[in-house]
Amino acid sequence: IFFRRSRAMNLQTANMAAATFFQKNLADLVKGIRGHKKNEKEYIQKCLNEIKEEFKSSDCRVKCIAVQKCTYLAMLGYDMEWAAFHVVEVMADQNFQHKRIGYLAAAQSFTPNTDVIALTTNLFKKEMSSNNQFETGMALNCLSNVCTTDLARDLVSDVIALLASSRAYIRKKGVLVMFKIFLQFPDALRPSFPRLKEKLDDSDPSVVAAAVNTICELARKNPGNYLGMAPTFFKLLTSIQNNWTLIKIVKLFGSLTPLEPRLAKKLVDPLTNIINTTPAKSLLYECLNTVSHGMAKQTGILKLSLDKLKMFVEDRDQNLRYLGLLGLHHVMMHNSKLVADMRETVVECLNGEDITIRYRALELIVGMVNKKNIQGIVGKLCEHVLRNEGDYKHELITKIIETCSQSNFEYISNFEWYLRVLMDLVQCEIKNVRHGKQLGDQFMDVIIRVKAIRDFGIRCMCTILASSDILMESLDIERSNMYEVLSAAAWLCGEFCDRVKDPKTLMENLVQPSIKGLPGRTQAIFVQAAMKVYTFLVGRLDEGMPRPDKAARVRTIAGVAKEGLKQFSSSGDVEVQERATQSLKLIDMHLDNINSVDLAPQLKLLFEEEMLPVGAGAQKKVPVPAELDLETDICHYESSSEEEAEEESDDSGGEYGQGGASEAWNYQKLAAQFATKAGGAVHGAGNT
């Protein structure tokens, strides 16, 4: 029996050794994936099947290598939730090398939804009480990645106990993991915060840096709760030499200064000293950022910050240039006058190769606009529109329109200049138009509201309607929305056709055959505009002209109008067809009576009243009449008792299909009765 047992044990040992010897390790897996680029998925699937077989082994070394390979595949995007229990097994191993692999795999793959994560609570407690600081650090690292509400509640006392450890390595990691515990279990913050605050006075600089980092991250969520710690951080600001710790402290003060204005005055001297002496660009920028956010009223340090930001913008390093522009944007939000002097420097950034810098410079230069410099700035932007293509060009056009139209054209004193700018944008954006709606709205807004430039504006609109290039671009409605500009031009020329120098040419442009390729809404506007032009042409004929001559002139004008409008009377769009048909009937009516009665004055009355601009909030100012009742039904039908009885019997009896048929029959009966009553009322009104 003894020899049999020995032979079985030796055989098992030999099998385990063979399994370990022939097992693929992580290096073999990586080499195999690189060698199977054509069928990588098939190879990885084969490896996963091998890993699943390896997990059945009782040898811990085999399982460790399998977990190691699973972790690598998880980094490539493959799911390893199915191996979670095996990861916990490796975490519980006594060998430090093995358990380190398990904790790394857990940190990489465990999620809050992992079922076996509850089994790790005692493992974490065990490692935190270990005499080996590296085992404790390993557990804290893993906890920071897999921390859940349950783990945070169960382990917070153990982590707080580690803050009193004699080893700075453990204290530092314990302070850092407290932040993740507070996120998952906020109730632990108030009782444990005094212990965390003590670490700001720790003898080890790394522990102090960790405490500052944790408190700063907490303060980002609610800065007001940490305003009382300003004296402590002010002391650290003037005594610490570590740049990364100083960056965190300066960031914290950037969050606190908007809440306490007196704090800004105290920070002037230490921040001025850092700005003038530090060689670290990262620390310098954080100081400048803090000044621009919460110390805008401290003019001395603000001017110093602007000088430093200007150096950033002029630097060859693209990263520093971007940060300089970002800092100037923050300053401009509080005091735009100080940034206005740097206009030329910012304009130069529009020529940069980095697209992100150009976008940031564009956003900044738009904010520098005032009445004095708007023409110069918009002129520069128009030059860049001609030199650029793609999304950046469209962004330039958008910014030009937004800049000029902001605050109801507050900065524009010469609207003729603005119309020329809009015309230039229309001409330069003939291809792939995205801003047709914006450009059309601007033409409408300016020409309707500013009477002084209406003649010039109508000339511009006639130029747009006569342009074959604009019309051809408008026909490609899937790629361009230039038809929105044509819609605005047609409406304006029709509404103010008395300002048009050549109405006959305008009529021909409005009813040309190519218009049928435009969207239905645009066609309807063209038809209506053509009718307006017709009434204007026949209405301006001299009343003293002999009737035969006048009739001949009207027939000539009507011939041009009817020939163009007939093509719209068969349009597939209902509104276009209706407007064209009505216009043709009115023209025929005018022609039928031309020898006896002149209907031109009556036709002119249809469009004589001028359309005026209406404020966006004007409707809200109109009082609701007291006699207007919006609650009572317009039509109330009272059914007889017999009908109600019939309806009740229909609703209560029969199957679903029979009830639905009865209900439909009742609706038909109700409609017939309502029509009878309405007919009687109309007949009675006619007799009356």
C-alpha positions in Angstrom: 0.0 0.0 0.0 2.8 2.3 0.9 4.6 1.7 -2.4 1.4 2.2 -4.3 0.7 5.5 -2.7 4.3 6.7 -3.3 4.0 5.7 -7.0 0.7 7.5 -7.3 2.1 10.7 -5.7 5.2 10.5 -7.9 3.0 10.0 -11.0 0.9 13.0 -10.0 4.0 15.1 -9.5 5.4 14.1 -12.8 2.1 15.0 -14.5 2.1 18.4 -12.9 5.7 19.0 -13.9 4.9 17.9 -17.4 1.9 20.2 -17.6 4.0 23.1 -16.3 6.9 22.3 -18.7 4.7 22.1 -21.8 2.4 25.0 -20.9 2.6 28.2 -23.1 3.7 31.1 -21.0 2.8 34.8 -21.7 5.8 35.3 -24.0 4.7 32.3 -26.1 1.2 33.8 -26.3 2.5 37.2 -27.5 4.8 35.6 -30.1 2.0 33.4 -31.3 -0.4 36.3 -31.8 2.3 38.2 -33.7 2.9 35.2 -35.9 -0.8 34.6 -36.8 -1.8 38.0 -38.1 -3.9 36.5 -40.9 -6.0 34.3 -38.5 -5.5 36.1 -35.2 -9.0 35.6 -33.9 -8.9 31.8 -34.5 -5.5 31.6 -32.8 -6.7 33.6 -29.8 -9.9 31.4 -29.5 -7.7 28.3 -29.5 -5.5 29.8 -26.7 -8.7 30.6 -24.7 -9.7 27.0 -25.0 -6.3 26.0 -23.7 -6.5 28.4 -20.8 -9.9 27.0 -19.8 -8.3 23.5 -19.7 -5.3 24.9 -17.7 -7.7 26.3 -15.0 -8.8 22.7 -14.3 -5.3 21.9 -13.1 -4.6 21.7 -9.4 -1.1 23.2 -9.8 -1.1 26.9 -8.7 1.8 27.7 -11.1 -0.3 26.5 -14.1 -3.3 28.6 -12.9 -1.0 31.7 -12.4 0.3 31.5 -15.9 -3.3 31.0 -17.2 -4.5 34.1 -15.3 -1.5 36.0 -16.6 -2.4 35.2 -20.2 -6.1 36.0 -19.5 -5.1 39.4 -18.2 -3.1 40.1 -21.4 -6.1 39.1 -23.6 -8.4 41.3 -21.5 -6.1 44.2 -22.4 -6.7 43.4 -26.0 -10.4 43.7 -25.5 -11.5 40.1 -24.7 -13.8 39.3 -21.9 -12.5 37.5 -18.9 -15.5 37.7 -16.5 -15.8 33.9 -16.8 -12.3 33.6 -15.1 -13.2 35.8 -12.1 -13.3 32.9 -9.6 -9.9 31.6 -10.7 -8.5 35.1 -10.3 -9.7 35.0 -6.7 -8.0 31.6 -6.2 -4.7 33.0 -7.4 -5.1 36.1 -5.1 -5.5 33.7 -2.1 -2.2 32.0 -2.9 0.6 32.2 -0.3 3.3 32.9 -2.8 3.8 36.6 -3.2 4.8 36.3 -6.9 1.6 34.3 -7.6 -0.8 36.6 -5.6 0.7 39.7 -7.3 -0.5 38.3 -10.6 -3.9 37.7 -9.2 -4.3 41.2 -7.8 -3.1 42.7 -11.1 -5.7 40.6 -12.9 -8.4 41.7 -10.5 -7.5 45.3 -10.9 -7.6 44.9 -14.7 -10.8 42.9 -15.1 -13.1 43.2 -12.0 -16.1 45.5 -12.3 -18.8 46.5 -9.8 -21.0 43.8 -11.4 -18.5 41.0 -10.8 -20.2 38.4 -8.6 -17.2 37.1 -6.8 -15.9 40.5 -5.7 -17.6 40.0 -2.3 -15.1 37.1 -1.7 -12.2 39.4 -1.7 -13.1 41.4 1.5 -11.2 39.0 3.8 -8.3 38.8 1.4 -7.9 42.6 1.5 -8.1 42.6 5.3 -5.5 39.9 5.5 -3.0 41.8 3.2 -3.6 45.1 5.0 -2.5 43.5 8.3 0.6 41.9 6.7 4.1 42.7 7.9 5.3 42.9 4.3 4.7 46.5 3.1 4.7 45.4 -0.5 1.8 43.0 0.1 -0.2 45.8 1.7 0.7 48.2 -1.1 -0.4 45.6 -3.6 -3.8 45.2 -1.9 -4.3 49.0 -1.7 -3.5 49.4 -5.4 -6.1 46.7 -6.3 -8.7 48.2 -4.0 -8.4 51.6 -5.6 -9.4 50.0 -8.9 -12.1 47.6 -7.8 -13.6 49.5 -4.9 -17.4 49.1 -4.5 -19.8 50.5 -1.9 -19.7 47.2 0.1 -15.9 47.0 0.0 -15.6 50.7 1.0 -17.9 50.3 3.9 -16.2 47.1 5.2 -12.6 48.2 4.7 -12.6 51.9 5.6 -11.6 51.2 9.2 -8.7 49.1 8.0 -7.4 51.8 5.6 -7.7 54.5 8.3 -5.6 52.3 10.6 -2.9 52.2 7.9 -2.6 56.0 8.0 -0.8 55.6 11.3 1.7 53.1 9.9 5.4 53.8 10.5 6.1 53.2 6.9 5.7 56.2 4.6 5.1 53.9 1.6 1.9 52.5 3.2 0.7 55.9 4.6 1.0 57.4 1.1 -1.0 54.6 -0.6 -3.6 54.7 2.2 -4.2 58.4 1.8 -4.6 58.0 -1.9 -7.1 55.1 -1.7 -9.2 57.1 0.7 -10.4 59.2 -2.2 -11.9 56.2 -3.9 -13.5 55.0 -0.6 -15.1 58.5 -0.2 -16.6 58.3 -3.7 -18.2 54.9 -3.0 -19.1 55.5 0.6 -19.6 59.2 1.3 -20.7 58.6 4.9 -17.0 57.8 5.7 -15.8 61.3 4.8 -16.9 63.3 7.9 -15.6 60.9 10.6 -12.3 60.1 8.9 -11.4 63.5 7.5 -9.5 64.7 10.7 -7.2 61.7 10.2 -6.7 62.7 6.6 -6.1 66.3 7.5 -3.3 65.3 9.9 -1.3 63.9 7.0 -0.8 67.5 5.7 1.8 67.9 8.5 3.4 64.5 7.9 7.2 64.3 8.0 7.4 62.6 4.6 6.9 64.9 1.5 5.3 62.1 -0.5 2.6 61.6 2.1 2.0 65.4 2.2 1.7 65.4 -1.6 -0.7 62.5 -1.5 -2.9 64.3 1.1 -2.9 67.5 -0.9 -3.9 65.6 -4.0 -6.7 63.8 -2.3 -8.1 66.9 -0.6 -7.8 68.9 -3.9 -9.8 66.2 -5.7 -12.5 66.3 -3.1 -12.6 70.1 -3.2 -13.2 70.1 -7.0 -16.7 68.6 -6.3 -17.6 71.1 -3.5 -15.0 73.8 -2.9 -17.1 75.6 -0.2 -16.6 72.8 2.3 -12.9 73.3 2.3 -12.7 77.1 2.5 -11.7 76.8 6.2 -8.5 75.0 5.3 -7.2 78.0 3.3 -4.7 79.0 6.1 -3.2 75.5 6.1 -2.8 75.4 2.4 -1.4 79.0 2.4 1.3 77.8 4.8 2.1 74.9 2.4 2.2 77.2 -0.6 4.9 79.3 1.0 7.0 76.4 2.4 6.8 73.5 -0.1 9.3 73.3 -2.9 7.8 70.3 -4.8 6.3 71.7 -8.1 3.7 69.0 -8.5 2.4 69.6 -4.9 2.4 73.3 -5.6 0.4 72.8 -8.7 -2.3 71.0 -6.8 -2.4 73.7 -4.1 -2.6 76.5 -6.7 -5.5 74.7 -8.4 -7.3 74.4 -5.1 -6.9 78.2 -4.5 -8.2 78.7 -8.0 -11.4 77.0 -6.8 -11.5 78.9 -3.5 -10.8 82.5 -4.6 -14.2 83.0 -6.3 -15.9 82.1 -3.0 -13.8 84.4 -0.8 -12.6 87.7 -2.4 -10.3 88.5 0.6 -8.3 85.4 -0.2 -7.2 86.9 -3.5 -5.4 89.8 -1.8 -3.5 87.3 0.4 -2.4 85.3 -2.6 -1.0 88.2 -4.6 2.5 88.1 -3.0 3.2 84.3 -3.1 1.8 83.9 -6.6 3.8 86.9 -7.9 6.9 85.3 -6.4 6.2 82.0 -8.1 5.4 83.6 -11.4 8.6 85.6 -11.4 10.9 82.8 -10.2 9.7 79.4 -11.3 11.3 77.8 -14.3 8.5 75.2 -14.5 6.1 76.0 -17.3 3.4 73.8 -15.8 3.5 75.5 -12.4 3.6 78.9 -14.1 0.6 78.2 -16.2 -1.5 77.0 -13.2 -0.6 80.3 -11.4 -1.7 82.3 -14.5 -4.9 80.2 -14.7 -5.7 80.9 -11.0 -5.1 84.6 -11.5 -7.4 84.8 -14.6 -10.2 82.9 -12.8 -10.5 84.3 -9.4 -8.2 87.3 -9.1 -9.4 89.5 -12.0 -9.7 92.6 -9.6 -6.1 92.5 -8.7 -4.8 94.6 -11.6 -1.1 94.4 -10.7 -0.8 90.6 -10.8 -3.3 90.5 -13.7 -1.1 92.6 -15.9 1.9 90.5 -15.0 -0.1 87.4 -16.0 -1.0 88.9 -19.3 2.7 89.6 -20.1 3.5 86.0 -19.3 0.6 84.7 -21.4 1.8 86.8 -24.3 5.1 85.1 -24.0 3.3 81.7 -24.2 1.4 82.8 -27.3 4.6 84.0 -29.0 6.5 80.8 -28.1 7.3 78.3 -30.9 6.1 75.4 -28.8 2.5 74.7 -30.0 1.4 73.4 -26.6 2.5 76.6 -24.9 0.9 78.7 -27.6 -2.4 76.9 -27.1 -2.3 77.3 -23.3 -1.5 81.0 -23.7 -4.6 81.5 -25.9 -6.7 79.5 -23.4 -5.5 81.8 -20.6 -6.2 84.9 -22.6 -9.7 83.6 -23.1 -10.3 83.3 -19.4 -9.0 86.8 -18.8 -11.2 88.2 -21.6 -14.3 86.8 -19.9 -13.7 89.2 -17.0 -11.9 92.1 -18.6 -11.9 92.2 -22.4 -10.2 95.7 -22.5 -6.9 94.3 -21.2 -6.8 91.6 -23.9 -7.8 94.0 -26.8 -4.2 95.3 -27.0 -3.0 91.9 -28.0 -5.2 91.7 -31.1 -2.4 91.5 -33.6 -0.6 88.8 -31.7 -3.8 86.7 -31.7 -4.5 87.4 -35.4 -1.1 85.9 -36.2 -2.1 82.6 -34.6 -4.8 82.3 -37.4 -1.9 81.5 -39.7 -0.6 78.6 -37.6 -0.4 75.1 -38.8 -2.1 73.6 -35.8 -5.9 73.6 -36.4 -6.7 73.6 -32.6 -4.7 76.8 -32.2 -6.5 78.4 -35.1 -9.9 77.5 -33.6 -8.9 78.9 -30.2 -7.5 82.1 -31.7 -10.7 82.5 -33.7 -12.8 82.2 -30.6 -10.6 84.7 -28.8 -10.5 87.3 -31.6 -14.2 87.3 -31.9 -14.5 88.4 -28.3 -12.2 91.4 -28.9 -14.7 93.0 -31.3 -16.0 96.5 -30.7 -17.4 99.4 -32.8 -14.0 100.7 -33.7 -12.3 97.5 -34.8 -15.1 95.3 -36.2 -14.5 96.2 -39.8 -10.7 95.4 -39.5 -11.3 92.1 -37.7 -14.0 90.9 -40.0 -11.8 91.9 -43.0 -9.0 89.7 -41.6 -11.4 86.8 -41.1 -12.8 87.2 -44.7 -9.2 86.9 -46.0 -8.8 83.7 -44.1 -12.1 82.4 -45.5 -10.7 82.7 -49.0 -7.5 80.9 -48.1 -9.0 77.9 -46.2 -11.3 75.0 -47.0 -13.3 72.4 -45.1 -14.7 72.7 -41.6 -12.4 75.5 -40.6 -13.7 77.7 -43.4 -17.3 77.0 -42.3 -16.4 77.9 -38.8 -14.9 81.2 -40.0 -18.1 82.1 -41.8 -20.2 81.2 -38.7 -18.1 83.4 -36.5 -18.3 86.3 -38.9 -22.1 86.1 -39.0 -22.3 85.7 -35.2 -19.9 88.5 -34.5 -21.7 91.0 -36.7 -25.2 90.1 -35.6 -24.6 89.9 -31.9 -26.8 92.0 -29.6 -29.0 93.2 -32.5 -26.0 94.5 -34.6 -24.7 96.5 -31.7 -21.2 97.0 -33.2 -22.3 97.8 -36.8 -22.6 101.4 -37.8 -22.3 100.9 -41.6 -24.9 98.4 -42.8 -23.9 98.8 -46.4 -20.5 97.5 -45.5 -22.2 94.5 -43.7 -24.3 93.7 -46.8 -21.1 93.7 -48.9 -19.6 91.3 -46.4 -22.6 89.0 -46.7 -22.4 89.2 -50.5 -18.7 88.2 -50.4 -19.6 85.3 -48.2 -22.2 84.2 -50.7 -19.8 84.4 -53.6 -16.9 82.6 -51.7 -19.2 79.8 -50.5 -20.7 78.8 -53.9 -19.6 75.2 -53.4 -20.9 72.9 -50.5 -22.9 75.7 -48.8 -23.8 75.1 -45.2 -24.8 78.6 -44.1 -27.5 79.4 -46.6 -30.1 79.7 -43.8 -28.0 82.0 -41.7 -27.1 84.2 -44.7 -30.7 84.4 -45.8 -31.9 85.4 -42.4 -29.2 88.1 -42.2 -30.3 89.6 -45.5 -34.0 89.5 -44.4 -33.2 91.1 -41.0 -31.0 93.9 -42.3 -33.0 94.9 -45.4 -36.4 94.9 -43.6 -35.2 96.8 -40.5 -32.8 99.3 -42.0 -34.6 101.4 -44.5 -31.6 103.6 -45.3 -29.8 100.8 -47.2 -32.9 99.1 -48.7 -32.2 100.3 -52.2 -28.7 98.9 -52.1 -29.9 95.7 -50.5 -32.5 95.1 -53.2 -29.8 95.6 -55.8 -27.8 92.9 -54.1 -30.8 90.6 -54.0 -31.4 91.2 -57.8 -27.8 90.3 -58.4 -28.2 87.0 -56.5 -31.4 86.1 -58.4 -29.6 86.8 -61.7 -26.6 84.6 -60.9 -26.6 81.4 -62.8 -23.8 79.9 -60.5 -25.9 80.5 -57.4 -28.9 78.9 -59.0 -27.0 75.8 -60.2 -25.6 75.4 -56.7 -29.0 75.7 -55.2 -30.4 72.9 -57.3 -28.1 70.4 -55.5 -30.3 70.4 -52.4 -28.7 67.3 -50.9 -25.2 68.9 -50.7 -26.0 72.6 -50.4 -28.6 74.9 -48.8 -27.9 77.9 -51.0 -31.6 77.8 -51.9 -32.3 79.5 -48.5 -30.4 82.6 -49.9 -32.5 82.5 -53.0 -35.7 82.3 -50.9 -34.7 85.4 -49.0 -33.7 87.2 -52.2 -37.0 86.4 -53.9 -39.2 87.4 -51.0 -37.3 90.7 -50.5 -37.5 91.6 -54.2 -41.2 90.8 -54.3 -42.0 92.7 -51.2 -40.0 95.8 -52.2 -40.3 95.5 -55.9 -40.8 99.3 -56.1 -37.1 99.6 -55.4 -36.2 97.4 -58.3 -34.7 99.2 -61.3 -35.7 96.5 -63.9 -38.9 94.7 -62.8 -39.3 92.9 -66.1 -35.9 91.2 -65.8 -36.8 90.4 -62.2 -40.1 88.8 -63.4 -38.2 86.6 -65.9 -35.7 85.5 -63.2 -38.5 84.6 -60.8 -40.4 82.3 -63.3 -37.5 80.7 -65.2 -37.9 76.9 -65.7 -34.9 76.0 -63.5 -36.8 77.2 -60.4 -38.8 74.0 -60.5 -35.7 72.1 -59.3 -35.7 74.0 -55.9 -37.5 72.8 -52.8 -41.3 73.3 -52.6 -41.1 76.0 -50.0 -38.7 78.0 -52.1 -40.8 77.6 -55.2 -43.9 78.9 -53.4 -41.9 82.1 -52.4 -40.9 82.6 -56.0 -44.5 82.2 -57.2 -45.8 84.7 -54.7 -43.0 87.2 -55.5 -43.8 86.9 -59.2 -47.4 87.8 -58.5 -46.3 90.8 -56.4 -44.1 92.0 -59.3 -47.0 91.6 -61.7 -49.3 93.7 -59.6 -46.6 96.4 -59.3 -46.0 96.5 -63.1 -49.6 96.8 -64.0 -50.3 99.2 -61.2 -47.7 101.7 -62.2 -49.0 102.2 -65.7 -50.1 105.7 -66.4 -53.9 106.2 -65.7 -54.0 108.8 -68.5 -52.7 106.3 -71.1 -55.3 105.4 -73.8 -57.1 102.2 -72.9 -56.0 100.2 -76.0 -52.4 101.0 -75.4 -52.7 100.2 -71.7 -54.5 96.9 -72.5 -51.7 96.0 -74.9 -49.1 96.7 -72.2 -51.0 94.6 -69.6 -51.3 91.7 -72.1 -47.5 91.8 -72.7 -46.8 91.7 -69.0 -49.4 89.1 -68.3 -48.0 86.9 -71.1 -44.6 86.8 -69.5 -46.1 86.1 -66.1 -48.6 83.4 -67.3 -46.0 81.6 -69.3 -43.8 81.2 -66.3 -46.5 80.5 -63.8 -48.1 77.7 -65.8 -45.2 75.4 -65.1 -45.9 75.6 -61.4 -49.6 74.9 -61.6 -48.9 71.2 -62.1 -46.3 71.1 -59.3 -46.3 68.1 -56.9 -46.2 70.5 -53.9 -49.7 71.4 -52.8 -48.8 75.0 -51.7 -46.9 75.7 -54.9 -49.7 74.4 -57.1 -52.3 76.4 -55.1 -50.4 79.7 -55.2 -49.7 79.3 -59.0 -53.3 78.5 -59.7 -54.6 81.4 -57.7 -52.2 83.8 -59.4 -53.2 82.6 -62.9 -56.9 83.0 -62.1 -56.3 86.6 -60.9 -54.3 87.4 -64.0 -57.1 85.9 -66.2 -59.7 87.9 -64.3 -57.7 91.0 -64.9 -57.3 90.3 -68.7 -61.0 89.5 -69.1 -62.1 92.9 -67.7 -59.2 95.0 -69.1 -61.4 96.6 -71.8 -64.2 97.6 -69.4 -62.9 97.8 -65.9 -59.3 98.3 -64.7 -58.7 95.9 -61.8 -55.0 97.0 -61.3 -55.8 99.2 -58.3 -57.7 96.3 -56.6 -54.9 93.8 -57.4 -52.4 96.3 -56.0 -54.3 96.4 -52.7 -53.5 92.7 -52.2 -49.8 93.5 -51.4 -49.9 97.2 -50.8 -49.5 97.1 -47.0 -45.8 97.0 -46.1 -44.6 94.1 -43.9 -43.0 95.4 -40.7 -40.6 93.6 -38.4 -42.2 92.2 -35.2 -40.3 91.7 -32.0 -39.8 88.1 -30.8 -41.7 88.9 -27.5 -44.4 91.1 -29.0 -47.1 88.4 -28.9 -46.7 88.0 -25.1 -47.4 91.7 -24.5 -50.8 91.5 -26.2 -53.5 91.2 -23.5 -56.0 88.3 -23.8 -59.5 89.7 -24.2 -61.8 89.2 -21.2 -64.6 87.7 -23.3 -62.3 85.1 -24.9 -63.2 81.7 -23.4 -60.6 79.0 -24.2 -62.1 76.3 -21.9 -65.6 75.8 -23.3 -66.1 73.3 -26.1 -66.7 74.9 -29.5 -69.3 72.3 -30.4 -71.3 70.4 -27.7 -73.6 67.5 -28.7 -76.4 66.4 -26.3 -77.6 62.9 -26.9 -81.1 61.7 -26.1 -81.9 59.2 -23.3 -82.7 56.5 -25.9 -79.3 57.0 -27.7 -77.5 56.8 -24.3 -79.3 53.6 -23.5 -78.3 52.2 -26.9 -74.7 53.2 -26.3 -74.6 51.6 -22.9 -76.0 48.3 -24.3 -73.5 48.4 -27.1 -70.6 49.0 -24.7 -71.6 46.3 -22.2 -72.7 43.5 -24.4 -71.0 41.3 -27.0 -67.5 40.5 -27.9 -64.7 43.0 -28.7 -65.4 42.9 -32.4 -69.1 43.5 -32.0 -68.5 46.4 -29.6 -66.1 48.0 -32.1 -68.7 47.7 -34.9 -71.4 49.3 -32.8 -69.1 52.1 -31.7 -68.2 52.8 -35.4 -71.9 52.8 -36.2 -72.6 55.3 -33.4 -69.9 57.6 -34.8 -71.5 57.6 -38.2 -74.9 58.3 -36.8 -73.5 61.2 -34.7 -71.8 62.6 -37.8 -75.0 62.4 -39.8 -77.0 64.2 -37.0 -74.4 66.9 -36.7 -74.4 67.5 -40.5 -78.3 67.7 -40.4 -78.2 70.3 -37.6 -75.4 72.3 -39.4 -77.4 72.3 -42.6 -80.5 73.5 -40.9 -78.6 76.3 -39.2 -77.1 77.4 -42.5 -80.5 77.3 -44.2 -82.0 79.4 -41.4 -79.1 81.9 -41.7 -79.7 82.1 -45.4 -83.4 82.8 -45.0 -82.5 85.5 -42.4 
